[in-house]
Amino acid sequence: MTKRMPAKRRYLASSPFQPKPAEVIEQYAVGDRVSHDTYGVGRVIDQDGSAVTVNFGSQTVRVASPFHKMERL
């Protein structure tokens, strides 16, 4: 089953509301140190398109994009 993305909303130029800014998805390279909310501190060991594999010491986890719970150190 594929995940469908909702259609982008169109905003009128005269609208008093501002459109939401485009979400920037952070890119990680092999060797980057990262911190994850659940798993702690780790190092990126593989990058596969929209996902990265991170070694957290006690376990290796594949984290899919977008990386809401992970940040670069």
N, C-alpha and C positions, 0 to 999 in steps of 0.2 A: 504494500500500500504506500503510495507516494504522498508526501506532504505538500499540500497546495498553498501557495503564497497568496494572500489577499491582494486584490487589485489596488494600485496606488490611487489615493484620493486626489481629485482635482480641486484646486482652490481658485476662487475668483480673485481677480486682481483687486477688486474693491472690498474684499472681505476684511473685517477688522481682526480676524484671527490669523496668526502666522502658521504656515505649514511646519510640521515637525522636521527638524534637520535630518539629513540622511545619516543612518547609523554607520559608523566607521568600524569595520571589523579588523582587529589588530592581527598582524602577521607575525609569526614566530619562526625563527631559524634554528637549525640543529645546533645545540650547545647553549642556547639561551637558558638562564636560570629563571624559574617561574614560581609563583606562590598560588596555590589553589585553596579555596575556602574549606574544602572537605579533606583533601589529601595532604596538605602542607606544602613544603618547599621541595622542588624537584628540578630536573634538567631535561630539556627537550632532546630526545634521541632520534626521532624520525618525524618527517613532515610528509603528509599524504593529502595533497589538495586542500580539502576543507577540514582536515583533522590533524592533530599532532599526537604523537606518542610520547609520554613523559615518564621518566623513571623517578619515582618518589622514594627510592631506597628500599623499602620493604615490599613495594609492588610497582608494576608498570601498568599505566592506564592510558587508554586511547581517549582523548578529549575531542569532541566534535565542535565545529564552529556553529554559532558564535560562542566565544569564550567568556561568558558572563561572570563566571566564578574564578577566573584565572587572570593574573596580571604578571607582567615582566618585572623582574627585580633589577 
